[in-house]
């Protein structure tokens, strides 16, 4: 008999899709030179991360990832870029320096990935505890005020800092005019 149930392959494929979306968005955010493309990569990465949170049995955190980071932070950054004045002169960098830093970053990333892979492969991971949660408004409100009060406040603080940063960028761009 098969080790996985009939739907197990579909679940594994969806998980791999969420993982690939996260990695592809992160690579796009880091490797591009245009800030709009970087913000789009950040949004794609956050959507994939929300999918991974959902697989960790945390649908609330997945929803907050989409609402706060994709819906607010990325849109705020895009508005700040659109309101800022374009730079007058762009300084060209040497290609050799970029290649060296890219190689070092790839080596560090590969080392971290290998370490996490070894950690995950050598440990026995237990099944998550099943909880009964019907997703009602009452349970979400109670969770926000008890269990998730600190993460919820930290998310609102991150949103506040993003808005302040966008306003500072937008104001600095308007002072040049």
Secondary structure, 3 states (H helix, E strand, C coil): CCCCCCCHHHHHHHHHHHHHHHHHHHHHHHHCCCHHHHHHHHHHHHHHHHHHHHHCCCHHHHHHHHHHHHHHHHHHHHHHHHHCCCCCCCCCCCHHHHHHHHHHHHHHHHHHHHHHHHHHHHCCCCCCCCCCCCCCHHHHHHHHHCCCHHHHHHHHHHHHHHHHHHHHHHHHHHHCC
